[in-house]
Amino acid sequence: MTFTIKTRGASAQPVLQDFICPECGPFELLAPRDVDGVPCPDCGELAPWAISAPKPQVWSKPCTAAIKGGDMKDRPPGMLDTRPLAEGMSLESWKKWQAGITRERRHQQLLKRGAIQKKIFVG
């Protein structure tokens, strides 16, 4: 399998890349984007470029509800609750239940924003 490295922007600007030295092992080094290999800083042998794993994104709010013993109050709004499915609720009724929760949350958002008026029935 072959692949092509496409550079966008200034290719002379160095970026942090992963390289694997046959003698010393993997290491990171600031190098220009279009470099296929660099000399190892320890032994001087040519180390080829290695495709690095993507860096994980840092979430602004930890999902503590997914941790064993997490509380439902810690869940961010809109996070699905699948516990009833584990307790035996049918998928069809669970989807209806989730749609109702979503509909109510959306209704509260519209009320808060002033997009709709709360109806009061006098009877």
C-alpha positions as CSV (number, residue, x, y, z in Angstrom):
1,M,0.0,0.0,0.0
2,T,1.3,3.4,-0.9
3,F,0.3,6.8,0.5
4,T,1.1,10.4,-0.3
5,I,2.0,13.1,2.2
6,K,0.1,16.2,1.4
7,T,1.4,19.4,3.0
8,R,-0.9,22.4,3.5
9,G,0.4,25.8,4.5
10,A,4.1,26.5,5.2
11,S,5.9,23.1,4.9
12,A,9.1,24.6,6.3
13,Q,7.5,25.2,9.7
14,P,8.5,22.3,12.0
15,V,5.9,20.1,13.7
16,L,6.3,17.5,16.4
17,Q,6.5,14.1,14.7
18,D,7.2,10.5,15.7
19,F,10.2,8.6,14.4
20,I,11.4,5.0,15.1
21,C,15.1,4.4,15.4
22,P,16.1,0.7,14.6
23,E,18.6,0.8,17.5
24,C,17.1,3.1,20.2
25,G,13.3,2.8,19.5
26,P,10.6,5.4,19.1
27,F,11.1,9.1,19.8
28,E,9.5,12.5,19.1
29,L,11.3,15.4,17.3
30,L,10.4,18.8,15.8
31,A,11.0,18.4,12.1
32,P,9.6,19.8,8.8
33,R,6.5,18.2,7.6
34,D,7.9,16.7,4.4
35,V,10.8,14.8,6.1
36,D,10.7,11.0,5.7
37,G,13.5,10.3,8.2
38,V,16.0,12.1,10.5
39,P,19.2,11.0,12.3
40,C,18.6,9.6,15.8
41,P,19.7,12.1,18.5
42,D,21.3,9.3,20.5
43,C,23.1,7.0,18.0
44,G,22.9,9.1,14.7
45,E,21.4,6.2,12.7
46,L,18.6,7.2,10.2
47,A,15.2,6.9,11.9
48,P,12.2,6.7,9.5
49,W,9.0,8.7,10.1
50,A,6.2,6.8,11.9
51,I,2.5,7.6,11.7
52,S,1.5,8.7,15.1
53,A,-1.7,8.0,16.9
54,P,-4.3,10.8,17.1
55,K,-4.2,12.9,20.2
56,P,-7.4,12.5,22.3
57,Q,-9.6,15.5,22.7
58,V,-10.0,16.9,26.2
59,W,-13.6,17.1,27.2
60,S,-14.7,20.2,29.1
61,K,-16.9,18.2,31.5
62,P,-16.0,14.7,32.7
63,C,-18.6,12.0,32.2
64,T,-18.8,10.9,35.9
65,A,-22.2,9.2,35.3
66,A,-20.5,6.6,33.2
67,I,-18.2,5.7,36.1
68,K,-19.6,3.0,38.4
69,G,-21.5,4.7,41.2
70,G,-21.9,8.0,39.2
71,D,-25.0,10.0,39.9
72,M,-27.6,11.0,37.4
73,K,-27.3,14.7,38.5
74,D,-23.7,14.6,37.1
75,R,-24.8,13.8,33.6
76,P,-24.7,16.5,31.0
77,P,-28.1,17.5,29.5
78,G,-29.0,15.2,26.6
79,M,-26.9,12.3,27.6
80,L,-28.7,9.0,27.0
81,D,-29.7,6.9,30.0
82,T,-29.6,3.2,28.9
83,R,-30.1,1.7,32.4
84,P,-33.8,0.9,31.7
85,L,-32.7,-1.2,28.7
86,A,-30.4,-3.2,30.9
87,E,-33.4,-3.7,33.3
88,G,-35.5,-5.2,30.6
89,M,-37.4,-2.3,28.9
90,S,-38.1,-2.9,25.2
91,L,-36.2,-0.9,22.7
92,E,-39.4,0.6,21.2
93,S,-40.7,1.9,24.6
94,W,-37.2,3.2,25.5
95,K,-37.0,5.2,22.3
96,K,-40.5,6.7,23.0
97,W,-39.3,7.5,26.6
98,Q,-36.1,9.2,25.3
99,A,-38.1,11.1,22.6
100,G,-40.3,12.5,25.4
101,I,-37.3,13.6,27.5
102,T,-35.8,15.3,24.4
103,R,-39.1,17.0,23.6
104,E,-39.5,18.3,27.2
105,R,-35.9,19.5,27.3
106,R,-36.4,21.3,23.9
107,H,-39.7,22.8,25.2
108,Q,-37.9,24.2,28.3
109,Q,-35.2,25.7,26.1
110,L,-37.7,27.4,23.9
111,L,-39.5,28.8,27.0
112,K,-36.3,30.1,28.5
113,R,-35.3,31.7,25.2
114,G,-38.7,33.4,24.8
115,A,-39.4,31.7,21.5
116,I,-42.8,30.4,22.8
117,Q,-45.2,31.4,25.5
118,K,-46.4,29.3,28.3
119,K,-50.1,28.6,27.9
120,I,-52.3,29.0,31.0
121,F,-55.7,27.4,30.9
122,V,-58.4,29.1,33.0
123,G,-61.3,26.9,33.5
